[in-house]
Amino acid sequence: MDWVPAERALVAPVLARVPAGSFVLTSAFADLRAGVTVKWVQQCSTNPPMVMVAVQKGHVLSPLIRDSRSFCVCQLDPGDQSTPRAFDLQTPGIDPFIGSSVDRTASGCPVPARAVGYLDCELARHVDIDGDCEIYVGVIHHAATLLDPRDPSRCLCDRTTVQRAADAKPKPAAPIRRAVTPPAAKKPAARATVREAAKTARSRAR
């Protein structure tokens, strides 16, 4: 039976259920370092722990991974839009890590400052499949969690900063309402008092 690949649009609803995330794959050799954004990372072994990464063909990491025999999978916060954009729009020959603080793993791979965690791997297998991606399989030697994405104090976008500033801003005090006492009503003069005053006036007139 001859198998014909399905059209991407027809299988997209089912493929959308496959876990995907925001990752940057990095590597370094000698004085060179680079990174590319990837979407598909999957654990493929428990003992030893191993992961496989699908990368678009034609990326700049291929010679670095080949020579260093290592790569690092850096997980990003889904709310971080600037870091993936920096690697998507990188110019060949320009270091995408310039201008930002960078950590290094035990194997020497760079880690973006805003990564929430990383997996430092030794290259175990490289598979060039018949498609637009190639696969790297690595044995995990080191891993670390750098930033808890649930931490409310993190600052990854302007929206978070503005919201945190709005929450911290003291609210204006409610105006003090003073009770107003109505003026006392004038009491009408008693009729007896008016009559006595009239008598006094007549007696003086005499």
NUDOZA-803132 format. One record per residue: x, y, z of N, C-alpha, C, O in turn; residue in three letters; residue number from 1. Coordinates in steps of 0.1 Angstrom, whole numbers, plus 5000, padded with zeros to 4 digits. Layout:
# residues N
- X	Y	Z	X	Y	Z	X	Y	Z	X	Y	Z	ALA	NUM;
...
# end
This chain:
# residues 206
- 5008	4988	5000	5000	5000	5000	5009	5013	5000	5018	5014	5008	MET	1;
- 5006	5022	4991	5013	5034	4991	5007	5045	4999	4995	5048	4998	ASP	2;
- 5014	5050	5009	5009	5060	5018	5012	5074	5012	5023	5077	5008	TRP	3;
- 5002	5082	5012	5003	5096	5007	5001	5105	5019	4991	5104	5026	VAL	4;
- 5011	5114	5021	5009	5123	5032	4997	5132	5031	4993	5136	5021	PRO	5;
- 4990	5133	5043	4978	5141	5043	4981	5156	5042	4992	5160	5045	ALA	6;
- 4971	5163	5038	4973	5178	5037	4973	5184	5051	4965	5179	5060	GLU	7;
- 4981	5193	5053	4983	5199	5066	4970	5205	5072	4967	5204	5083	ARG	8;
- 4962	5211	5063	4950	5217	5068	4940	5207	5073	4931	5210	5081	ALA	9;
- 4940	5195	5067	4931	5184	5071	4934	5178	5085	4925	5174	5092	LEU	10;
- 4946	5178	5088	4950	5171	5101	4954	5182	5112	4957	5178	5123	VAL	11;
- 4952	5194	5108	4956	5205	5118	4948	5204	5131	4954	5206	5142	ALA	12;
- 4935	5202	5131	4928	5201	5144	4933	5190	5153	4933	5192	5165	PRO	13;
- 4938	5179	5148	4943	5168	5156	4957	5172	5160	4961	5169	5172	VAL	14;
- 4965	5177	5151	4979	5181	5155	4980	5192	5165	4989	5192	5173	LEU	15;
- 4969	5200	5166	4969	5211	5176	4968	5205	5190	4971	5213	5199	ALA	16;
- 4964	5193	5191	4963	5187	5205	4976	5182	5210	4978	5179	5221	ARG	17;
- 4986	5181	5201	4999	5176	5205	5006	5187	5212	5006	5199	5208	VAL	18;
- 5012	5184	5224	5018	5195	5232	5029	5202	5224	5037	5196	5218	PRO	19;
- 5029	5215	5225	5039	5224	5219	5041	5236	5229	5032	5239	5237	ALA	20;
- 5052	5242	5227	5055	5253	5236	5064	5263	5230	5066	5263	5218	GLY	21;
- 5070	5272	5238	5079	5282	5233	5093	5278	5239	5096	5279	5251	SER	22;
- 5102	5275	5229	5116	5270	5233	5126	5277	5224	5123	5281	5213	PHE	23;
- 5138	5278	5230	5150	5283	5222	5160	5272	5223	5164	5268	5234	VAL	24;
- 5165	5267	5212	5175	5257	5212	5189	5264	5209	5190	5272	5200	LEU	25;
- 5198	5262	5218	5211	5269	5218	5223	5259	5217	5222	5248	5221	THR	26;
- 5234	5264	5213	5246	5257	5213	5258	5266	5211	5256	5278	5207	SER	27;
- 5270	5262	5215	5282	5270	5214	5294	5261	5211	5295	5250	5216	ALA	28;
- 5304	5267	5204	5316	5260	5202	5327	5271	5199	5325	5280	5191	PHE	29;
- 5338	5269	5207	5349	5279	5207	5343	5293	5210	5337	5294	5221	ALA	30;
- 5344	5303	5201	5339	5316	5204	5326	5319	5198	5321	5330	5198	ASP	31;
- 5320	5309	5192	5307	5311	5185	5296	5305	5193	5297	5295	5200	LEU	32;
- 5285	5312	5192	5272	5307	5199	5260	5312	5191	5261	5322	5184	ARG	33;
- 5249	5305	5192	5237	5308	5184	5225	5301	5191	5227	5293	5200	ALA	34;
- 5214	5305	5186	5201	5299	5191	5190	5301	5181	5190	5310	5173	GLY	35;
- 5181	5292	5181	5169	5292	5172	5157	5289	5180	5158	5281	5189	VAL	36;
- 5146	5294	5176	5133	5291	5182	5128	5278	5177	5129	5275	5165	THR	37;
- 5123	5269	5186	5117	5257	5182	5103	5255	5189	5101	5261	5200	VAL	38;
- 5095	5247	5184	5081	5245	5189	5079	5231	5195	5071	5229	5204	LYS	39;
- 5087	5221	5189	5084	5208	5193	5095	5201	5201	5106	5199	5195	TRP	40;
- 5093	5199	5213	5103	5192	5222	5095	5181	5229	5085	5183	5234	VAL	41;
- 5101	5169	5229	5094	5157	5235	5104	5148	5242	5115	5145	5237	GLN	42;
- 5100	5144	5254	5108	5134	5261	5107	5120	5254	5096	5116	5250	GLN	43;
- 5118	5114	5251	5117	5101	5244	5124	5089	5251	5124	5078	5246	CYS	44;
- 5129	5092	5263	5134	5081	5271	5134	5085	5286	5136	5097	5289	SER	45;
- 5132	5075	5295	5132	5077	5309	5145	5074	5315	5150	5082	5324	THR	46;
- 5151	5063	5311	5164	5059	5317	5174	5055	5306	5172	5043	5301	ASN	47;
- 5183	5063	5302	5186	5076	5307	5176	5087	5302	5169	5084	5292	PRO	48;
- 5174	5098	5309	5165	5108	5304	5170	5114	5291	5181	5119	5290	PRO	49;
- 5161	5114	5281	5165	5119	5268	5153	5127	5262	5141	5124	5265	MET	50;
- 5156	5137	5254	5146	5145	5247	5150	5145	5232	5162	5144	5228	VAL	51;
- 5140	5147	5224	5142	5150	5210	5136	5163	5206	5126	5167	5211	MET	52;
- 5143	5170	5197	5139	5183	5193	5138	5184	5178	5147	5179	5171	VAL	53;
- 5127	5189	5173	5126	5191	5158	5129	5206	5155	5124	5215	5161	ALA	54;
- 5138	5207	5145	5143	5221	5142	5142	5223	5127	5144	5213	5119	VAL	55;
- 5138	5235	5123	5137	5238	5109	5150	5236	5102	5161	5240	5107	GLN	56;
- 5150	5230	5090	5163	5228	5083	5169	5242	5079	5162	5251	5076	LYS	57;
- 5182	5242	5078	5189	5254	5074	5192	5264	5085	5195	5275	5083	GLY	58;
- 5191	5259	5098	5194	5268	5109	5209	5269	5111	5217	5262	5105	HIS	59;
- 5213	5279	5119	5227	5282	5121	5234	5273	5132	5246	5274	5133	VAL	60;
- 5226	5265	5138	5231	5257	5149	5238	5244	5145	5246	5238	5152	LEU	61;
- 5235	5239	5133	5240	5226	5128	5255	5224	5130	5259	5214	5136	SER	62;
- 5264	5233	5125	5278	5231	5127	5282	5232	5142	5292	5225	5146	PRO	63;
- 5276	5240	5150	5279	5242	5164	5276	5229	5172	5284	5224	5180	LEU	64;
- 5264	5223	5169	5260	5211	5176	5269	5199	5171	5273	5191	5180	ILE	65;
- 5273	5199	5159	5281	5189	5153	5295	5189	5160	5300	5178	5163	ARG	66;
- 5301	5201	5162	5314	5202	5167	5315	5201	5182	5324	5195	5187	ASP	67;
- 5305	5206	5189	5305	5206	5204	5299	5193	5209	5301	5190	5221	SER	68;
- 5290	5187	5201	5283	5174	5205	5274	5177	5217	5272	5169	5225	ARG	69;
- 5269	5189	5218	5259	5193	5229	5250	5204	5224	5253	5211	5214	SER	70;
- 5238	5204	5231	5229	5215	5228	5220	5217	5241	5221	5209	5250	PHE	71;
- 5213	5228	5241	5205	5231	5253	5191	5235	5249	5190	5243	5240	CYS	72;
- 5181	5230	5255	5167	5233	5253	5163	5243	5264	5162	5239	5275	VAL	73;
- 5160	5255	5260	5156	5265	5270	5141	5268	5268	5137	5272	5258	CYS	74;
- 5134	5266	5279	5120	5268	5279	5117	5283	5283	5123	5288	5292	GLN	75;
- 5108	5289	5275	5104	5303	5278	5090	5304	5283	5082	5295	5281	LEU	76;
- 5087	5315	5290	5074	5317	5295	5065	5321	5282	5069	5328	5274	ASP	77;
- 5053	5315	5281	5044	5318	5270	5041	5332	5269	5038	5337	5258	PRO	78;
- 5042	5340	5280	5039	5354	5279	5051	5362	5274	5049	5374	5272	GLY	79;
- 5062	5356	5273	5074	5364	5268	5074	5363	5253	5076	5353	5246	ASP	80;
- 5072	5375	5247	5071	5376	5232	5084	5382	5226	5087	5379	5215	GLN	81;
- 5092	5389	5234	5104	5396	5229	5115	5386	5226	5122	5387	5217	SER	82;
- 5117	5376	5235	5128	5367	5234	5127	5358	5221	5137	5358	5214	THR	83;
- 5115	5352	5219	5114	5344	5206	5116	5353	5194	5122	5349	5184	PRO	84;
- 5111	5365	5194	5112	5374	5183	5127	5378	5180	5131	5379	5168	ARG	85;
- 5135	5379	5190	5149	5382	5188	5156	5371	5181	5166	5374	5173	ALA	86;
- 5152	5358	5183	5158	5347	5176	5152	5345	5162	5158	5339	5153	PHE	87;
- 5139	5348	5161	5133	5347	5148	5138	5356	5137	5140	5353	5126	ASP	88;
- 5141	5369	5142	5146	5379	5133	5161	5381	5133	5166	5391	5128	LEU	89;
- 5168	5371	5138	5183	5373	5138	5189	5373	5124	5184	5366	5115	GLN	90;
- 5199	5381	5123	5207	5382	5110	5219	5373	5111	5226	5373	5121	THR	91;
- 5221	5365	5100	5233	5356	5100	5246	5364	5103	5248	5375	5097	PRO	92;
- 5254	5359	5112	5266	5365	5115	5265	5375	5127	5275	5379	5132	GLY	93;
- 5253	5378	5132	5251	5387	5143	5247	5378	5155	5237	5370	5155	ILE	94;
- 5254	5380	5166	5251	5373	5179	5238	5377	5185	5236	5389	5189	ASP	95;
- 5227	5369	5185	5214	5373	5191	5215	5375	5206	5205	5381	5211	PRO	96;
- 5225	5371	5212	5226	5373	5227	5232	5386	5231	5233	5389	5243	PHE	97;
- 5237	5393	5221	5244	5406	5225	5233	5416	5230	5222	5417	5225	ILE	98;
- 5237	5422	5241	5228	5432	5247	5219	5427	5258	5211	5434	5264	GLY	99;
- 5220	5414	5261	5212	5408	5272	5221	5399	5280	5231	5394	5276	SER	100;
- 5218	5398	5293	5225	5389	5302	5223	5375	5298	5212	5370	5295	SER	101;
- 5234	5367	5298	5233	5353	5294	5240	5344	5304	5251	5347	5309	VAL	102;
- 5234	5333	5308	5240	5323	5316	5246	5312	5307	5243	5311	5295	ASP	103;
- 5254	5304	5313	5260	5293	5305	5258	5280	5313	5259	5279	5325	ARG	104;
- 5255	5269	5306	5253	5256	5312	5267	5249	5314	5277	5255	5310	THR	105;
- 5267	5238	5319	5279	5230	5322	5286	5227	5309	5299	5226	5309	ALA	106;
- 5279	5225	5298	5285	5222	5285	5289	5235	5278	5295	5234	5267	SER	107;
- 5286	5247	5283	5290	5259	5277	5279	5265	5268	5282	5275	5261	GLY	108;
- 5267	5259	5267	5257	5264	5259	5251	5277	5266	5249	5277	5278	CYS	109;
- 5248	5287	5258	5242	5299	5264	5227	5297	5267	5220	5289	5261	PRO	110;
- 5222	5304	5277	5208	5304	5282	5203	5318	5282	5209	5326	5289	VAL	111;
- 5192	5321	5275	5187	5335	5276	5183	5339	5290	5179	5330	5298	PRO	112;
- 5184	5351	5293	5181	5356	5306	5167	5354	5311	5164	5352	5323	ALA	113;
- 5157	5353	5301	5143	5352	5305	5138	5337	5304	5126	5335	5305	ARG	114;
- 5147	5328	5303	5143	5314	5303	5138	5310	5316	5143	5314	5327	ALA	115;
- 5128	5302	5317	5122	5297	5329	5129	5283	5333	5127	5279	5345	VAL	116;
- 5136	5278	5324	5143	5265	5327	5151	5260	5315	5149	5265	5304	GLY	117;
- 5160	5251	5317	5167	5246	5306	5171	5231	5308	5172	5226	5319	TYR	118;
- 5174	5224	5297	5179	5210	5297	5192	5210	5289	5192	5213	5277	LEU	119;
- 5202	5207	5296	5216	5207	5290	5218	5192	5285	5218	5183	5293	ASP	120;
- 5220	5191	5272	5221	5177	5266	5233	5174	5258	5239	5183	5252	CYS	121;
- 5237	5162	5259	5248	5157	5250	5242	5150	5238	5232	5143	5239	GLU	122;
- 5247	5154	5226	5241	5149	5214	5242	5134	5213	5253	5128	5214	LEU	123;
- 5231	5127	5211	5231	5112	5210	5228	5108	5196	5233	5098	5191	ALA	124;
- 5219	5115	5189	5216	5111	5175	5211	5124	5167	5204	5132	5173	ARG	125;
- 5214	5124	5155	5209	5134	5146	5202	5127	5134	5208	5119	5127	HIS	126;
- 5190	5130	5132	5182	5124	5122	5177	5134	5112	5170	5143	5115	VAL	127;
- 5181	5132	5099	5177	5141	5088	5165	5134	5081	5167	5126	5072	ASP	128;
- 5153	5138	5085	5141	5132	5080	5137	5138	5066	5142	5149	5063	ILE	129;
- 5129	5131	5059	5124	5136	5046	5113	5146	5048	5101	5143	5047	ASP	130;
- 5117	5158	5052	5107	5169	5055	5114	5182	5057	5126	5183	5054	GLY	131;
- 5107	5192	5062	5113	5205	5064	5120	5207	5077	5125	5217	5080	ASP	132;
- 5120	5196	5085	5127	5197	5098	5137	5185	5100	5136	5175	5093	CYS	133;
- 5146	5187	5109	5155	5176	5113	5154	5174	5128	5150	5184	5135	GLU	134;
- 5158	5163	5133	5156	5159	5147	5170	5157	5154	5179	5151	5148	ILE	135;
- 5171	5163	5165	5182	5161	5174	5177	5154	5187	5168	5158	5193	TYR	136;
- 5185	5143	5190	5182	5135	5202	5193	5137	5212	5205	5136	5208	VAL	137;
- 5190	5141	5224	5201	5143	5234	5198	5137	5247	5187	5135	5251	GLY	138;
- 5209	5133	5254	5209	5128	5268	5210	5139	5277	5220	5147	5276	VAL	139;
- 5201	5141	5286	5201	5152	5296	5211	5149	5307	5211	5139	5314	ILE	140;
- 5221	5159	5308	5231	5158	5318	5229	5168	5329	5232	5165	5341	HIS	141;
- 5223	5179	5326	5220	5190	5336	5207	5196	5333	5203	5197	5321	HIS	142;
- 5200	5201	5343	5188	5208	5342	5186	5218	5353	5191	5215	5364	ALA	143;
- 5178	5228	5351	5176	5238	5361	5163	5246	5358	5160	5248	5347	ALA	144;
- 5157	5250	5369	5145	5259	5368	5150	5273	5373	5155	5274	5384	THR	145;
- 5149	5282	5364	5155	5296	5366	5144	5306	5371	5148	5314	5379	LEU	146;
- 5132	5304	5367	5122	5314	5370	5108	5307	5370	5104	5301	5360	LEU	147;
- 5101	5308	5381	5088	5303	5382	5078	5311	5374	5076	5323	5378	ASP	148;
- 5072	5306	5363	5063	5314	5355	5050	5318	5363	5043	5327	5358	PRO	149;
- 5048	5312	5375	5036	5316	5383	5040	5327	5393	5031	5332	5400	ARG	150;
- 5053	5331	5393	5057	5341	5402	5051	5355	5398	5054	5360	5387	ASP	151;
- 5043	5361	5406	5036	5374	5402	5046	5385	5402	5042	5396	5396	PRO	152;
- 5058	5384	5407	5067	5395	5407	5076	5396	5394	5084	5405	5392	SER	153;
- 5074	5386	5385	5082	5386	5373	5077	5397	5364	5066	5402	5365	ARG	154;
- 5086	5402	5355	5083	5413	5346	5087	5408	5332	5099	5409	5328	CYS	155;
- 5078	5404	5324	5081	5399	5311	5074	5407	5300	5077	5405	5288	LEU	156;
- 5065	5415	5303	5058	5424	5293	5053	5436	5300	5051	5437	5312	CYS	157;
- 5050	5446	5292	5045	5458	5297	5031	5457	5304	5029	5464	5314	ASP	158;
- 5023	5447	5299	5010	5445	5305	5012	5441	5320	5004	5446	5329	ARG	159;
- 5021	5432	5322	5023	5427	5336	5028	5439	5345	5024	5440	5356	THR	160;
- 5038	5447	5339	5043	5458	5347	5032	5468	5350	5032	5473	5362	THR	161;
- 5024	5471	5341	5014	5481	5343	5004	5476	5353	4999	5483	5362	VAL	162;
- 5000	5463	5352	4990	5458	5361	4996	5457	5376	4989	5460	5385	GLN	163;
- 5009	5454	5377	5015	5453	5390	5016	5467	5396	5014	5469	5408	ARG	164;
- 5019	5477	5388	5020	5491	5392	5006	5496	5397	5005	5503	5407	ALA	165;
- 4996	5492	5389	4982	5496	5393	4978	5490	5406	4971	5496	5414	ALA	166;
- 4982	5477	5408	4978	5471	5421	4985	5477	5433	4980	5478	5444	ASP	167;
- 4998	5482	5430	5006	5487	5441	5002	5502	5444	5006	5507	5455	ALA	168;
- 4996	5509	5435	4993	5523	5437	4982	5524	5447	4972	5518	5447	LYS	169;
- 4985	5533	5457	4975	5535	5468	4962	5541	5463	4963	5550	5454	PRO	170;
- 4951	5536	5467	4939	5541	5462	4935	5554	5470	4938	5555	5482	LYS	171;
- 4929	5564	5464	4926	5576	5471	4916	5574	5482	4907	5566	5480	PRO	172;
- 4918	5581	5493	4908	5579	5504	4895	5585	5501	4893	5594	5493	ALA	173;
- 4885	5578	5506	4871	5583	5503	4869	5596	5510	4874	5598	5522	ALA	174;
- 4862	5605	5504	4859	5618	5510	4851	5617	5523	4842	5609	5524	PRO	175;
- 4855	5625	5533	4849	5625	5546	4836	5633	5545	4835	5645	5541	ILE	176;
- 4825	5626	5548	4812	5633	5548	4809	5638	5562	4808	5630	5572	ARG	177;
- 4807	5650	5564	4804	5656	5577	4789	5657	5578	4782	5661	5569	ARG	178;
- 4785	5654	5590	4770	5655	5593	4766	5669	5594	4773	5677	5602	ALA	179;
- 4756	5673	5587	4751	5687	5588	4739	5687	5597	4729	5681	5595	VAL	180;
- 4740	5696	5607	4729	5697	5617	4720	5708	5612	4724	5719	5610	THR	181;
- 4707	5705	5609	4698	5715	5604	4696	5726	5615	4696	5723	5627	PRO	182;
- 4694	5738	5610	4692	5749	5620	4680	5747	5628	4670	5741	5623	PRO	183;
- 4681	5751	5640	4669	5749	5649	4658	5758	5645	4659	5769	5641	ALA	184;
- 4646	5752	5645	4634	5759	5640	4630	5769	5651	4630	5766	5663	ALA	185;
- 4626	5781	5646	4622	5791	5656	4608	5787	5662	4599	5784	5655	LYS	186;
- 4608	5788	5674	4595	5785	5681	4586	5797	5681	4590	5808	5684	LYS	187;
- 4573	5796	5678	4564	5807	5678	4562	5812	5692	4561	5804	5702	PRO	188;
- 4561	5825	5694	4559	5831	5707	4546	5827	5713	4536	5826	5706	ALA	189;
- 4546	5824	5726	4534	5820	5732	4524	5831	5732	4528	5843	5733	ALA	190;
- 4511	5828	5731	4500	5839	5731	4500	5846	5744	4497	5858	5744	ARG	191;
- 4502	5839	5755	4502	5846	5768	4513	5856	5769	4510	5867	5775	ALA	192;
- 4524	5854	5764	4535	5864	5765	4532	5876	5757	4535	5887	5761	THR	193;
- 4526	5874	5745	4522	5885	5737	4512	5894	5743	4513	5907	5743	VAL	194;
- 4502	5889	5750	4492	5896	5757	4498	5905	5769	4494	5916	5771	ARG	195;
- 4507	5899	5776	4513	5906	5787	4521	5918	5782	4521	5928	5788	GLU	196;
- 4528	5916	5771	4536	5927	5766	4526	5938	5761	4530	5950	5763	ALA	197;
- 4515	5935	5756	4505	5945	5751	4500	5953	5763	4499	5965	5762	ALA	198;
- 4497	5947	5775	4492	5953	5786	4503	5963	5792	4499	5974	5796	LYS	199;
- 4515	5958	5792	4526	5967	5797	4528	5979	5789	4530	5990	5794	THR	200;
- 4526	5978	5776	4527	5990	5767	4516	5999	5769	4519	6011	5769	ALA	201;
- 4504	5995	5772	4492	6004	5774	4494	6011	5787	4490	6023	5789	ARG	202;
- 4499	6004	5797	4500	6010	5810	4511	6021	5810	4509	6032	5816	SER	203;
- 4521	6020	5802	4531	6030	5801	4526	6042	5793	4530	6053	5796	ARG	204;
- 4518	6039	5784	4512	6050	5776	4503	6059	5785	4503	6071	5782	ALA	205;
- 4497	6054	5795	4488	6062	5803	4497	6071	5812	4492	6078	5821	ARG	206;
# end
